[in-house]
Amino acid sequence: MTGRKDMTAFDPRGVVETEPLELAARVGGLDGLRLGVLDNTKWNAGRLLRKTVARLQGEFSFAAVNYYRKESFSKDADPALIATIAADNDIAVTAIGD
Amino acid sequence: MAQQTRAVTSAEAEANVVRVPAGSDLVEWYFEQGWTDGLPVVPPTRPRVDAFVEALGGNPHFVECKVPPRHGSLSREVLAINMVMAGCKPEYAPVVRAAMLSLTTDAFNLNGVQATTHMAAPLLIVNGPVAREIGMNGDCNAFGSGNRANATIGRALRLVLLNVGGGWPGELDKSTLGHPGKYTYCVAENEAASPWAPYHVEKGFALEDSTVFVLAAEPPHSVTNHVANDPEGILDSIASAMSTIANNNAVSSGHCAVIIGPEHARTIAGRGWTRHDVRNYLAMHAYNLFSELTFNERYGKIYNRNLPKWYKRGPGSRIPIVPSADHIHLFVIGGEAGRFSAFIPGWGHMSSPVLRSIEALEGDGTRKAAICVDGTCYI
């Protein structure tokens, strides 16, 4: 091994062209906010979310709790549904619940 | 359509090239990079890569598709690199290309197939003259080892799913168990031994067309029946293999494949049964009771949102394995001797299989493909 870089190999991975997305602004506290809850329809997602929301409601006072569900756990949510969640809520929680 | 050629910039020409220290063992080097499926790869060289790019239609930086969940760009050069690594021959290029375009069709939901905790792997079944021309095996041990085209075409797809799609186990591939088809899962239909028209002809393509069919699939489950001399007996055995509460069709509906061995096929067809009859019989007689699927409510009430809304969910209700006969994809595959068939469960309603023509590359660089819409095909 000489350390001289004179052999050719090929990278099989291809280029990923991505546009960085900025995170939404973080909230300071949860009281008074509207909470969106997205069920991904996995076997136990609803159960996990209900228990999570119950615990959150024990600690915080939300202005509203709105429930939504995806059509299929394995596919992206309908963009219209995401837009609705974004428009009608201040924060959102989802779960896989496999 | 021929892709317009243009001058390749030096940056593009070097885009996929890596310089490594002289004297490196390239087989080991690819392992070290994490760019293999766990088996040694054939180290690509410029002449080999160029030969495969030529077989793919030239224009090495033309992006055929993006491969989820990493969404890497699959340029022809990158596809060529992975094909070389898999041990393919250049003449396999149209099949691999058609298969990748099928896998990245939205309806297939490759993003989900790659990332799911289920064990599904894409199954590729090739029909038409191309399968014979490149020496694919649909005969003895078709799903097993021993045939270069079957083995390396399937392996090339897997390498693309890993390297370009990022489906690395434990990272973006979250499969609890996986299955051996994640190395290679590629066969041809044994059209010569089939008493029926080939699968692609049933779907409206012409006999002289070549096609790829992809299905997100569990491994084959053997169906043995050495006694029945009629269609009902053989198909009852297949229906029995289908009617478990644990395969993904049982709990998530969707598509599946049924492989009829040539001996079984001759017995069934000998009584005048068509492919249509076989699929309808299985669709009608493969089922579980809702009470079985819900464990008699031992764990509480279960609705199961993954099954169609229109299923009656009473204790004595029959829950079919597939929602229609068209969700059963029937192929005749296997060796001449042996009274065996197989059931291959799919992933479920989350993925739709794709049937696509294999486009022949003409001398002028254009592609000639059968177009098949609603059973009507033309060139």
Interface residues (C-beta under 8 A of the other chain):
Chain A: M1 T2 G3 R4 K5 D6 M7 T8 A9 F10 D11 P12 R13 G14 V15 V16 E17 T18 T41 S72 F73 S74 K75 D76 D98
Chain B: A15 N16 V17 V18 R19 V20 P21 A22 G23 S24 L26 W29 Y30 W35 P43 P44 T45 R46 V49 V67 R70 H71 G72 S73 L74 S75 V78 I81 N82 V84 M85 N109 N111 G112 T116 T117 L159 N163 V164 R305 N306 H349 M350 S351
